[in-house]
Amino acid sequence: MSNHLPVPLAHVPSTSGSTNPASVSVSDGTVFSTVLQLTWNPHFAAVVGIVALALLGGALAARNRLLESSSITSDSEPQQHEDFVTDRERVRQLLSENGGRMKQSKIVDSVDWSKAKVSRLLAELEDDDQITKLRLGRENLVCLPGHEPTASKSPEQPKNE
């Protein structure tokens, strides 16, 4: 056996009186360090990955709960989001922003909906008396109540009291 080869700790008695279990003294004075080597297999890597993901997920969940609880306590009033409006509300907003009346084709151009969807939606709104549609040649003029052109209104009849 050569003195230059590392020898397992279990087979070599310590002659130098060293208290370091990772070093072995050989008869010619050469000291070899035994390095703890782990064999890297796919199962060990998977377990390490799962543990790391679980810790990361737990940390993120705890952070989100902390942020939610702090935002709930700081905001006593419920927030209203303008992003969450119904299609009907969106059409009424468009009409309000444009003086209470718009051509149907302009409504189609203003929203990202098909002509058919806009037509169905306007028909529903008209059935509910929330808008008025007036035929102008081949186009429709869509109006909010009270914003119809004066020529389109029927003459008022006197009330008999």
C-alpha positions as CSV (number, residue, x, y, z in Angstrom):
1,M,0.0,0.0,0.0
2,S,1.4,3.4,-1.0
3,N,1.5,6.3,1.4
4,H,0.1,8.7,-1.2
5,L,-3.3,7.1,-1.4
6,P,-6.1,8.3,0.9
7,V,-7.2,5.7,3.3
8,P,-10.6,5.4,4.9
9,L,-10.8,6.7,8.5
10,A,-12.1,3.4,9.8
11,H,-8.9,1.6,8.8
12,V,-6.2,4.0,9.9
13,P,-5.6,4.7,13.6
14,S,-4.7,8.2,14.4
15,T,-1.0,8.4,15.3
16,S,-0.7,12.2,15.4
17,G,-3.1,12.7,18.3
18,S,-5.2,14.9,16.0
19,T,-8.7,15.7,17.2
20,N,-9.9,16.5,13.7
21,P,-11.7,13.4,12.5
22,A,-11.5,14.6,8.9
23,S,-7.7,14.3,8.7
24,V,-5.5,11.2,8.8
25,S,-1.8,11.2,9.5
26,V,0.2,8.6,7.5
27,S,3.6,7.3,8.7
28,D,5.6,9.7,6.5
29,G,3.9,12.8,7.9
30,T,1.6,13.5,5.0
31,V,-1.9,14.5,6.1
32,F,-4.9,13.6,3.9
33,S,-8.2,15.4,4.4
34,T,-11.2,13.2,4.0
35,V,-14.0,15.2,2.3
36,L,-17.5,14.2,3.0
37,Q,-18.9,13.5,-0.5
38,L,-22.6,13.0,-1.1
39,T,-23.6,11.1,-4.2
40,W,-25.9,13.4,-6.2
41,N,-28.8,11.3,-7.4
42,P,-32.0,12.4,-9.1
43,H,-34.2,11.4,-6.1
44,F,-32.2,13.6,-3.7
45,A,-32.3,16.5,-6.2
46,A,-36.1,16.1,-6.5
47,V,-36.6,16.1,-2.7
48,V,-34.4,19.3,-2.4
49,G,-36.4,21.0,-5.2
50,I,-39.7,20.1,-3.6
51,V,-38.7,21.4,-0.2
52,A,-37.4,24.6,-1.8
53,L,-40.6,25.1,-3.7
54,A,-42.7,24.5,-0.6
55,L,-40.7,27.0,1.4
56,L,-40.9,29.6,-1.3
57,G,-44.7,29.0,-1.7
58,G,-45.2,29.3,2.0
59,A,-43.3,32.6,2.1
60,L,-45.2,34.0,-0.8
61,A,-48.6,33.0,0.7
62,A,-47.7,34.5,4.1
63,R,-46.6,37.7,2.4
64,N,-49.9,37.9,0.4
65,R,-52.0,37.4,3.5
66,L,-50.0,40.1,5.3
67,L,-50.5,42.5,2.4
68,E,-54.2,41.7,2.1
69,S,-54.8,42.2,5.9
70,S,-53.0,45.5,5.9
71,S,-54.9,46.8,2.9
72,I,-58.2,45.7,4.4
73,T,-57.6,47.5,7.6
74,S,-56.3,50.6,5.9
75,D,-59.3,50.8,3.5
76,S,-62.5,51.0,5.5
77,E,-64.6,51.8,2.4
78,P,-65.0,49.3,-0.4
79,Q,-63.1,50.2,-3.6
80,Q,-65.0,50.8,-6.8
81,H,-63.2,49.7,-9.9
82,E,-64.0,51.5,-13.1
83,D,-62.7,48.5,-15.0
84,F,-65.6,46.3,-13.8
85,V,-68.6,47.8,-15.6
86,T,-71.3,45.9,-17.4
87,D,-71.8,46.2,-21.1
88,R,-75.0,48.2,-20.5
89,E,-73.2,50.6,-18.2
90,R,-70.4,51.0,-20.8
91,V,-72.9,52.0,-23.5
92,R,-74.6,54.5,-21.1
93,Q,-71.2,55.9,-20.2
94,L,-70.4,56.4,-23.9
95,L,-73.7,58.1,-24.6
96,S,-73.2,60.4,-21.5
97,E,-69.7,61.3,-22.6
98,N,-71.0,62.2,-26.1
99,G,-73.8,64.6,-25.1
100,G,-76.4,61.9,-24.6
101,R,-76.6,60.7,-28.3
102,M,-74.4,58.8,-30.7
103,K,-74.8,57.0,-34.0
104,Q,-74.8,53.2,-33.6
105,S,-71.8,52.9,-35.9
106,K,-69.8,55.2,-33.6
107,I,-70.7,53.0,-30.6
108,V,-69.4,49.9,-32.5
109,D,-66.1,51.8,-33.3
110,S,-65.7,52.9,-29.7
111,V,-66.0,49.4,-28.2
112,D,-64.3,46.1,-29.0
113,W,-67.6,44.3,-29.7
114,S,-69.1,43.0,-32.9
115,K,-71.9,44.9,-34.7
116,A,-74.3,42.1,-33.8
117,K,-73.5,42.3,-30.1
118,V,-74.0,46.1,-30.0
119,S,-77.3,45.7,-31.9
120,R,-78.6,43.1,-29.4
121,L,-77.4,45.2,-26.5
122,L,-79.1,48.3,-27.8
123,A,-82.3,46.4,-28.5
124,E,-82.3,45.2,-24.8
125,L,-81.7,48.7,-23.5
126,E,-84.5,50.1,-25.7
127,D,-86.9,47.4,-24.5
128,D,-86.0,48.5,-20.9
129,D,-86.6,52.2,-21.9
130,Q,-83.0,53.1,-21.0
131,I,-82.3,54.4,-24.5
132,T,-84.1,55.5,-27.6
133,K,-83.1,54.4,-31.1
134,L,-84.1,56.6,-34.0
135,R,-83.8,55.6,-37.6
136,L,-81.9,58.1,-39.7
137,G,-81.8,56.8,-43.2
138,R,-79.6,53.7,-43.0
139,E,-78.2,54.5,-39.6
140,N,-79.5,54.5,-36.0
141,L,-79.2,57.4,-33.7
142,V,-79.0,56.2,-30.1
143,C,-80.1,58.6,-27.4
144,L,-80.4,58.6,-23.6
145,P,-83.9,59.6,-22.3
146,G,-84.3,63.3,-22.5
147,H,-81.6,63.7,-25.1
148,E,-83.7,63.0,-28.2
149,P,-83.8,65.6,-30.9
150,T,-86.7,67.9,-30.5
151,A,-88.1,67.1,-34.0
152,S,-88.4,63.5,-33.0
153,K,-90.7,64.1,-30.1
154,S,-94.4,63.8,-30.4
155,P,-96.3,67.0,-29.6
156,E,-97.5,67.2,-26.1
157,Q,-101.2,66.8,-25.6
158,P,-103.0,69.0,-23.1
159,K,-104.2,67.2,-20.0
160,N,-107.8,67.4,-19.3
161,E,-108.3,68.1,-15.7
